[in-house]
Amino acid sequence: MKSKTVNINKSVNLEYITFPKLQSSSGVRHIFSTRKGGVSTGIYAEMNLSFKNGDERDSVLENYRRLCGAVGIDTAHLVLSRQTHTKNIKYVTESDWGTGVTKPDFSDVDGLITDRPGVALVTQYADCVPLLFYDPINRVCANSHSGWRGTVQKIGAETVRKMINDFGCKPENIIAAIGPSICKDCYEVDLPVYEAFKKSGIRLDTVLFPKGDGEHFLLDLKEANRLILTEAGILPQNLDIADICTCENSDILHSHRATGGKRGNLAAIIEMC
């Protein structure tokens, strides 16, 4: 797996991804997992970060220890939610440490946001689009999960709005990243998805491409989220976009489409320090 837009890091057996603009920003840690360097086996191998898909709990805990250890995140500070393709974003603090790990997870939450250092926000993926945000001026970070339903609902713009309205952030100060996800060439969708995008107001000619039968289309989720974020005020020079497809690299990244759902989960984690 190679990339011209993100950093692929290797430490012993662990392989993970970081985003250049976030990495060069002071006061924040982040990491995006691959399948390499964990202890899970079978369809979850090697690095699975989901407690909900049938993997051994102790294996998932050890995977988090290894992944978080690479960038100095304390696993006791993790906050997870149960993602259901909503645009719901929850504010979290130190009182939420351990949610989704040692405490019940939040229901129907696809985005997490905080202005508190030491709160590690976790979202999970296996083809959907990871969105990470950090305002180094107002000291706010966020982490959002955007599948096609979340993209139609513009969860990325909703995250930016929450940063502006709730914390006084200015969009031109926000550093953002669009992480590895399924690419246009691998993501065929049907007419109902096309109709949902048509109603969303997202420019269709740059994100949906007919296959010829009028019933199926190729969907560019990354481009759709780029449009959404830039329209919300994120400056292009403050945005990293991963050029890696999860489906094409399913040996290194978990992909729902490539495996027919027999897989683990990747994770994006961000924490202010």
C-alpha positions as CSV (number, residue, x, y, z in Angstrom):
1,M,0.0,0.0,0.0
2,K,1.4,3.4,-1.0
3,S,0.2,6.9,-0.8
4,K,1.1,10.4,-2.0
5,T,-1.2,12.2,0.4
6,V,-1.0,10.6,3.8
7,N,1.8,9.1,5.9
8,I,2.1,5.3,6.2
9,N,4.0,4.6,9.4
10,K,5.7,1.3,10.4
11,S,6.8,0.4,13.9
12,V,7.9,-3.3,14.3
13,N,4.8,-5.2,13.1
14,L,2.4,-2.2,13.5
15,E,1.4,-0.3,10.5
16,Y,-0.7,2.9,10.8
17,I,-1.7,6.0,8.9
18,T,-1.4,9.7,9.9
19,F,-2.4,12.8,8.1
20,P,0.3,15.4,7.4
21,K,-1.6,18.6,8.3
22,L,-2.8,17.2,11.6
23,Q,0.6,15.7,12.3
24,S,2.3,19.1,11.8
25,S,-0.3,20.8,14.2
26,S,0.8,21.2,17.8
27,G,-1.4,20.1,20.6
28,V,-3.1,17.1,19.0
29,R,-2.5,13.4,18.5
30,H,-4.2,11.1,16.0
31,I,-3.9,7.8,14.3
32,F,-5.8,5.6,11.7
33,S,-5.3,1.9,11.9
34,T,-4.6,-0.8,9.3
35,R,-5.0,-4.5,9.7
36,K,-1.3,-4.9,10.6
37,G,0.2,-5.3,14.0
38,G,-2.7,-6.6,16.1
39,V,-3.4,-10.0,17.7
40,S,-6.9,-10.8,16.3
41,T,-7.2,-13.9,14.1
42,G,-9.4,-15.2,11.3
43,I,-11.6,-12.7,9.5
44,Y,-10.6,-10.1,12.1
45,A,-6.9,-10.4,11.5
46,E,-4.8,-8.8,12.7
47,M,-5.9,-5.4,14.0
48,N,-9.7,-5.3,14.7
49,L,-11.0,-2.4,16.8
50,S,-14.6,-3.4,17.2
51,F,-16.0,-5.0,20.4
52,K,-19.3,-5.7,18.6
53,N,-18.5,-8.0,15.7
54,G,-17.7,-11.3,17.4
55,D,-14.0,-10.9,18.0
56,E,-12.4,-11.8,21.4
57,R,-12.7,-8.9,23.8
58,D,-9.2,-9.4,25.1
59,S,-7.8,-9.3,21.6
60,V,-9.6,-6.0,20.8
61,L,-8.3,-4.5,24.0
62,E,-4.7,-5.5,23.2
63,N,-5.2,-4.1,19.7
64,Y,-6.2,-0.7,21.2
65,R,-3.2,-0.9,23.5
66,R,-0.8,-1.4,20.6
67,L,-2.4,1.2,18.4
68,C,-2.7,3.9,21.0
69,G,0.7,3.2,22.3
70,A,2.2,4.2,18.9
71,V,1.2,7.9,19.5
72,G,1.0,8.1,23.2
73,I,-2.8,7.9,23.8
74,D,-4.0,6.4,27.1
75,T,-6.5,3.6,26.4
76,A,-8.3,4.6,29.6
77,H,-9.3,7.8,27.9
78,L,-11.0,6.3,24.9
79,V,-14.6,7.2,24.0
80,L,-16.6,5.1,21.5
81,S,-20.1,5.2,20.2
82,R,-22.6,2.9,18.4
83,Q,-22.6,4.2,14.9
84,T,-25.9,3.9,12.9
85,H,-25.3,6.2,9.9
86,T,-26.9,9.3,11.5
87,K,-25.7,12.9,11.6
88,N,-25.8,12.9,15.4
89,I,-22.7,14.4,17.0
90,K,-22.1,14.2,20.8
91,Y,-20.1,16.5,23.0
92,V,-17.9,14.4,25.4
93,T,-15.6,15.2,28.3
94,E,-13.5,13.3,30.9
95,S,-16.7,12.0,32.5
96,D,-17.2,9.9,29.3
97,W,-13.8,8.1,29.5
98,G,-14.3,4.4,28.9
99,T,-17.6,4.7,27.1
100,G,-17.9,1.9,24.6
101,V,-15.0,0.0,26.3
102,T,-15.7,-0.4,30.0
103,K,-19.1,1.4,30.0
104,P,-22.1,1.1,27.7
105,D,-21.5,3.0,24.4
106,F,-23.6,5.9,23.2
107,S,-26.5,4.9,21.0
108,D,-27.0,6.4,17.5
109,V,-24.0,8.7,17.5
110,D,-21.8,9.0,14.4
111,G,-19.7,12.0,15.5
112,L,-17.8,12.9,18.7
113,I,-16.5,16.4,19.6
114,T,-14.6,17.8,22.6
115,D,-12.8,20.9,23.8
116,R,-11.1,18.9,26.6
117,P,-7.5,17.6,26.4
118,G,-7.0,13.9,27.1
119,V,-10.3,12.8,25.7
120,A,-9.6,10.3,22.8
121,L,-12.4,10.3,20.3
122,V,-12.8,7.0,18.4
123,T,-14.8,6.3,15.2
124,Q,-14.8,3.0,13.3
125,Y,-14.8,2.0,9.6
126,A,-14.7,-0.7,7.0
127,D,-15.3,1.4,3.7
128,C,-17.1,4.5,5.1
129,V,-15.4,7.8,5.1
130,P,-13.4,8.9,8.2
131,L,-13.5,12.7,8.9
132,L,-11.2,14.3,11.5
133,F,-11.2,17.9,12.6
134,Y,-9.0,20.1,14.8
135,D,-9.0,23.8,15.5
136,P,-5.6,24.8,17.0
137,I,-6.8,28.3,17.9
138,N,-10.0,27.5,19.9
139,R,-8.7,24.0,20.9
140,V,-11.5,21.8,19.7
141,C,-11.3,18.4,17.9
142,A,-13.9,16.1,16.4
143,N,-14.2,12.8,14.7
144,S,-17.1,11.8,12.4
145,H,-18.2,8.7,10.5
146,S,-19.6,9.3,7.0
147,G,-21.1,6.4,5.0
148,W,-23.4,7.2,2.1
149,R,-26.2,7.9,4.5
150,G,-24.1,10.2,6.6
151,T,-22.8,11.9,3.5
152,V,-26.3,12.6,2.2
153,Q,-27.1,14.1,5.7
154,K,-23.8,16.1,5.4
155,I,-22.4,15.0,8.8
156,G,-19.2,16.7,7.8
157,A,-20.9,20.1,7.5
158,E,-22.8,19.4,10.7
159,T,-19.6,18.8,12.5
160,V,-18.1,22.1,11.3
161,R,-21.3,23.9,12.2
162,K,-21.1,22.5,15.7
163,M,-17.5,23.6,16.1
164,I,-18.6,27.1,15.0
165,N,-21.8,27.4,16.9
166,D,-20.9,25.7,20.1
167,F,-17.2,26.6,20.5
168,G,-16.7,29.8,18.5
169,C,-14.4,28.2,15.9
170,K,-13.7,29.9,12.6
171,P,-13.9,27.5,9.6
172,E,-10.7,28.9,8.1
173,N,-8.8,27.8,11.2
174,I,-10.0,24.2,11.2
175,I,-7.5,21.5,10.0
176,A,-9.4,18.5,8.6
177,A,-8.7,15.1,7.1
178,I,-10.7,12.7,4.9
179,G,-9.3,9.2,5.6
180,P,-9.1,6.0,3.6
181,S,-12.4,4.7,2.3
182,I,-13.9,2.8,-0.6
183,C,-13.1,4.5,-3.9
184,K,-15.4,5.4,-6.8
185,D,-14.3,2.5,-9.0
186,C,-15.2,-0.1,-6.3
187,Y,-18.4,1.5,-5.0
188,E,-21.4,0.6,-7.0
189,V,-24.8,1.8,-5.7
190,D,-28.4,1.5,-6.9
191,L,-31.2,3.9,-7.8
192,P,-32.5,4.6,-4.3
193,V,-29.0,5.9,-3.3
194,Y,-28.9,8.1,-6.4
195,E,-32.3,9.5,-5.5
196,A,-31.1,10.2,-2.0
197,F,-28.1,12.1,-3.3
198,K,-30.3,14.0,-5.8
199,K,-32.4,15.3,-2.9
200,S,-29.4,16.2,-0.8
201,G,-28.2,19.2,-3.0
202,I,-24.8,17.7,-3.5
203,R,-23.5,18.3,-7.0
204,L,-24.2,14.9,-8.7
205,D,-22.1,15.2,-11.8
206,T,-18.9,15.0,-9.8
207,V,-19.9,12.2,-7.4
208,L,-22.2,9.8,-9.2
209,F,-21.4,8.2,-12.5
210,P,-24.0,6.0,-14.4
211,K,-23.0,2.5,-15.4
212,G,-25.2,2.5,-18.4
213,D,-28.4,0.7,-17.3
214,G,-29.9,3.6,-15.5
215,E,-30.2,1.5,-12.4
216,H,-26.6,1.5,-11.1
217,F,-24.0,4.1,-10.4
218,L,-20.5,4.5,-9.2
219,L,-20.3,6.8,-6.1
220,D,-17.3,8.9,-5.2
221,L,-17.8,9.3,-1.4
222,K,-14.5,11.1,-0.9
223,E,-15.3,13.7,-3.5
224,A,-18.8,14.2,-2.0
225,N,-17.2,14.8,1.4
226,R,-14.6,17.1,0.0
227,L,-17.4,19.2,-1.5
228,I,-19.3,19.2,1.7
229,L,-16.3,20.3,3.8
230,T,-15.2,23.0,1.5
231,E,-18.7,24.4,1.2
232,A,-18.8,24.4,5.0
233,G,-15.8,26.7,5.0
234,I,-12.8,24.3,5.3
235,L,-9.9,25.7,3.3
236,P,-8.4,23.4,0.6
237,Q,-5.0,24.1,2.0
238,N,-6.1,22.8,5.4
239,L,-7.6,19.5,4.2
240,D,-5.8,16.2,3.7
241,I,-7.5,13.6,1.5
242,A,-6.3,10.0,1.6
243,D,-5.7,8.5,-1.8
244,I,-6.1,5.0,-0.5
245,C,-9.1,2.7,-1.2
246,T,-10.1,0.3,1.5
247,C,-11.7,-2.2,-1.0
248,E,-8.6,-2.3,-3.3
249,N,-6.4,-2.8,-0.2
250,S,-8.5,-5.3,1.8
251,D,-5.4,-7.3,2.7
252,I,-4.2,-4.2,4.7
253,L,-7.5,-2.4,5.4
254,H,-10.8,-3.9,6.5
255,S,-13.4,-3.6,3.8
256,H,-17.1,-4.6,4.1
257,R,-17.6,-4.6,0.3
258,A,-14.5,-6.7,-0.5
259,T,-15.3,-9.4,2.2
260,G,-19.1,-9.5,2.0
261,G,-19.2,-8.2,5.6
262,K,-16.8,-10.8,7.0
263,R,-14.3,-8.5,8.6
264,G,-13.1,-6.4,11.5
265,N,-13.1,-2.6,11.9
266,L,-10.6,0.1,11.4
267,A,-10.5,3.0,13.8
268,A,-9.7,6.7,13.6
269,I,-8.6,8.2,17.0
270,I,-8.0,11.9,17.7
271,E,-7.1,13.5,21.1
272,M,-5.9,16.9,22.1
273,C,-2.8,17.0,24.4
